[in-house]
Amino acid sequence: MYAGESALEAHGLGMRYRRGWALKDCSFRLPAGRICGLVGPNGAGKTTLLSIMAHVLEPTHGSISLFGEAPGSADSGQRTAFLAQEKPLFRRFTVAETLRLGQELNPGWDQHAAENIVRAGNVPFDAKIGTLSGGQHTRVALAVALGKRPDVLLLDEPMSDLDPLARQELMGTLLAETAEHGTTVLMSTHALAELENVCDYLVVLSGGGVRLAGDVDELLSVHTMVTGAKDGEGLPASLTHHSLVESRISGRQFTALIRPDGPATGPWETDSPSTEELLLAYLRSPDAPPLITPTAQVQDQAYNTRTVAA
């Protein structure tokens, strides 16, 4: 079932607040060296999951490990970097002082890499953090996270406050740095279109649980988009034995995303979905049957989760 070393594993993870469960029975595995998009609607539990991994929160139930170690251990702390939505930096520190603090706090600090990331954005080293623009602030925060040379980089909506050009530039920096060092990335984002060329792994959360997880290519290969002429109410009878993720009617035409159980032949067109189409279908259909591919499974899922063939 496993393919390579596990960077992250969640086993029956649960987090309960006064208002209810943010995560419930959340189990999945992320192999080392992958760039994973963490996707879900607001309130799905993405920030809670990342905060547990970063040892900011303690789970109510279950466990999580980073390269086999608990998030609170000294080893996992040194191997993990977390960039939260608010990107907390000391506003009265200069950029140079911020990097110096990173150097003092992190044994494996790469000052050259951190300075290069800042310098690439023409951010003045003597400028105070509180005076920086949104894009500059994010660049410095990313420099601090990558300067730590983590094995696992956790990102919570890192580019949400940036314009498209700044997003593209910083995403390029992120991909270049992580590819060079084999860093595992788990990135929460709502920008689904960007995931197409960025992520090779996906985890979709909905209602506090994992609805979809696995290698992007494998997930796409087991889904089919069907488009055809509407004939009566609902889907054609010959499609009903397939696992349905989502169906929509537009005028006289239907579109359905299915997980085929055999050939999906008939008087309609079939095509492979794009990553964005796949994600939108699962986000719009929280009751669709979950799918955790073998590479994303942990041992406690084998008996209760439908799988695809390895």
Number of C-alpha atoms within 10 A of each C-alpha: 12 13 11 11 12 20 21 22 23 22 20 19 22 24 22 13 9 6 6 9 16 21 27 20 16 23 24 28 25 30 22 20 20 21 26 25 27 26 26 26 15 12 14 20 25 25 19 21 27 22 19 18 29 23 18 14 14 16 19 14 16 15 19 24 19 25 19 13 16 16 24 16 12 10 13 22 20 17 19 22 24 25 23 17 16 12 17 11 16 13 14 13 16 19 27 18 17 22 24 14 13 21 18 11 12 16 11 15 21 18 17 9 17 24 19 13 22 24 15 12 15 10 19 14 17 11 15 18 22 14 12 18 12 14 20 20 22 27 27 27 26 23 26 29 21 26 25 24 25 25 22 30 22 23 24 23 20 23 23 15 14 16 11 10 10 18 18 14 14 21 16 12 17 18 15 11 17 21 14 8 12 15 23 24 27 24 23 24 20 16 13 14 13 16 22 13 8 15 20 17 23 26 26 25 26 23 18 23 23 23 22 23 28 25 22 19 12 18 21 17 11 15 20 22 21 21 19 18 17 17 12 8 7 12 19 15 8 10 18 11 13 15 15 19 21 20 17 13 16 9 8 10 13 19 20 20 25 23 22 16 11 8 8 19 11 12 10 14 14 17 11 15 20 15 20 14 16 21 20 15 18 22 19 12 16 16 13 16 15 18 20 26 22 23 20 27 24 20 12 13 18 13 8 7 14 14 16 13 8 8
